[in-house]
Amino acid sequence: MPYTVTPTALPEVLILEPKVFGDARGFFFESFNARDFAQCTGLEVQFVQDNHSRSAKGVLRGLHYQIQHPQGKLVRVTQGEVFDVAVDLRRSSPNFGLWDGLLLSADNKRQLWVPPGFAHGFVVLSDSADFLYKTTDYWYPEFERSLLWSDAAVGIDWPLQGALPRLADKDQQATPLHLAETFS
């Protein structure tokens, strides 16, 4: 198998650890193969968009989701390190409002599958980080929403090392969970 797949505390959110082939020259691994992804996860997904962001240390992006055209995301870091978070926004889920997070880095080569119905975000822990993600639907800015990163009702334990994160305007204006548009 090209991946080891491990569910997180939110069982639908999956950690994928690729099989890495390395020697004195460097390394090689398949970052995505549709057939192997389906076989390892049991999920048939079609990605329609690839995104790449670079962010400086202390930048927090998220917690983003689309209320219509929800996106599944397969995310990874190719340079640097981030603390990556998913929050379950499906009201019918026993895990509604709960979160899980983990370190993604160029060194550990982990990927995270964040299914539709979850908010997603990350904070950069290294000097900078390159973050890549595949999405199962296109970006529709009119349907994008931002869940408040610091909402005490969600209680994410961000590793911020005492400093406040650097946020985009939309993330400073984000909605707390009790007012957020969510999924059924």
C-alpha positions in Angstrom: 0.0 0.0 0.0 1.3 3.4 -0.9 -0.3 5.1 2.2 -0.8 4.3 5.8 -4.2 5.7 6.7 -5.1 6.5 10.3 -8.4 8.1 11.4 -8.2 11.1 13.8 -10.4 11.7 16.8 -12.9 12.8 14.1 -13.2 9.4 12.3 -13.9 10.9 8.9 -10.8 13.1 9.0 -7.9 10.9 7.9 -4.1 11.1 8.2 -2.3 9.7 5.2 1.3 8.8 5.5 2.9 8.0 2.2 5.4 5.3 1.6 8.7 7.2 1.0 11.6 5.8 -1.0 14.8 7.5 0.0 18.5 7.1 -0.4 21.6 9.3 -0.6 20.2 11.1 -3.6 17.0 12.2 -1.9 13.5 10.8 -1.8 10.5 9.9 -4.0 6.8 9.3 -3.1 3.5 9.5 -4.9 1.7 12.4 -3.3 -1.6 11.3 -4.9 -2.9 8.3 -6.9 -6.7 8.1 -7.4 -6.8 4.3 -7.4 -4.6 3.9 -4.4 -6.4 6.7 -2.5 -9.8 4.9 -3.1 -8.4 1.6 -2.1 -6.7 2.9 1.1 -9.6 5.2 2.3 -12.7 3.6 0.8 -13.5 7.0 -0.7 -14.2 7.8 -4.4 -13.4 11.4 -4.8 -12.7 13.6 -7.8 -10.4 16.6 -7.2 -11.1 19.6 -9.4 -8.7 22.3 -8.1 -5.2 22.4 -6.7 -4.2 25.3 -4.5 -0.8 26.4 -3.1 -0.3 29.1 -0.4 2.9 30.4 1.2 2.6 31.9 4.6 4.9 33.5 7.1 5.4 32.3 10.7 2.4 33.1 12.9 -0.1 33.4 10.0 -3.4 31.6 10.7 -5.6 30.8 7.8 -9.1 29.7 8.6 -11.2 28.2 9.7 -12.8 28.1 6.2 -15.6 26.2 4.6 -18.2 26.6 1.9 -21.8 26.5 3.0 -22.9 25.6 -0.6 -20.6 23.6 -2.8 -18.8 22.1 0.3 -15.3 21.0 -0.4 -13.3 17.9 0.6 -9.7 18.8 0.9 -6.5 16.7 0.8 -3.8 18.9 2.3 -0.1 18.8 2.8 3.0 20.9 3.5 6.0 20.9 1.1 8.1 23.4 3.0 8.0 24.3 6.7 5.6 23.2 9.4 2.0 24.0 10.3 -0.5 23.0 12.9 -3.5 21.9 10.9 -7.1 21.8 12.2 -10.5 20.4 11.2 -13.8 21.2 12.9 -17.0 19.1 12.4 -19.8 21.4 11.3 -22.4 18.7 10.6 -25.3 19.2 13.1 -26.3 15.5 12.6 -22.9 14.3 13.7 -22.1 13.2 17.2 -18.9 15.2 16.8 -20.6 18.5 15.9 -18.4 21.4 17.1 -15.5 19.2 17.9 -12.0 19.6 16.5 -8.8 17.7 15.9 -5.4 19.0 14.9 -1.9 17.7 14.0 1.4 18.8 12.7 1.9 18.7 9.0 5.4 19.3 7.7 7.8 18.9 4.8 9.7 16.5 7.0 6.8 14.2 8.1 5.2 14.3 4.6 1.8 13.6 6.2 -1.4 14.5 4.4 -4.8 15.2 5.9 -8.1 14.4 4.3 -10.7 16.9 5.5 -14.2 15.8 4.2 -17.0 18.2 3.1 -18.9 19.5 6.1 -15.8 20.4 8.1 -14.2 23.8 8.6 -10.4 23.8 8.0 -7.5 26.0 9.0 -3.9 26.1 10.0 -1.3 28.2 11.7 2.4 28.4 10.5 5.0 27.3 13.1 8.1 27.6 11.0 9.6 30.7 9.4 7.4 30.1 6.4 5.4 27.2 5.0 4.2 26.1 1.6 0.7 24.5 1.9 -0.8 22.5 -0.9 -4.4 21.3 -1.1 -6.6 19.5 -3.6 -10.3 20.3 -3.5 -13.4 18.3 -4.6 -15.3 21.4 -5.6 -14.4 24.8 -6.9 -13.9 27.9 -4.8 -17.1 30.0 -4.7 -16.3 33.2 -2.7 -20.0 34.0 -2.3 -20.4 30.7 -0.3 -17.2 30.9 1.7 -17.6 31.2 5.4 -15.1 31.6 8.2 -15.6 30.0 11.7 -13.9 32.1 14.5 -10.5 30.6 15.1 -10.6 31.5 18.8 -14.2 30.6 19.6 -14.2 29.2 23.2 -17.1 27.0 22.4 -14.9 25.1 20.0 -11.8 25.4 22.2 -8.9 24.8 19.7 -5.6 24.6 21.5 -3.5 26.5 18.9 0.3 26.4 19.5 0.7 30.1 19.3 3.7 30.5 21.7 2.1 33.6 23.4 1.7 35.7 20.3 -1.6 36.5 18.5 -1.8 35.1 15.0 -1.7 37.2 11.9 -5.1 37.0 10.3 -6.8 38.1 7.1 -9.7 40.6 7.5 -12.3 37.8 6.8 -10.8 35.7 9.6 -10.8 38.6 12.0 -14.6 39.0 11.2 -15.3 35.3 11.5 -18.5 33.9 13.0 -18.6 32.0 16.3 -20.1 28.5 16.2 -23.4 29.4 17.7 -24.1 31.9 14.9 -22.3 30.0 12.1 -24.1 28.5 9.1 -23.6 24.8 9.4 -24.5 21.6 7.6 -27.5 19.3 8.4 
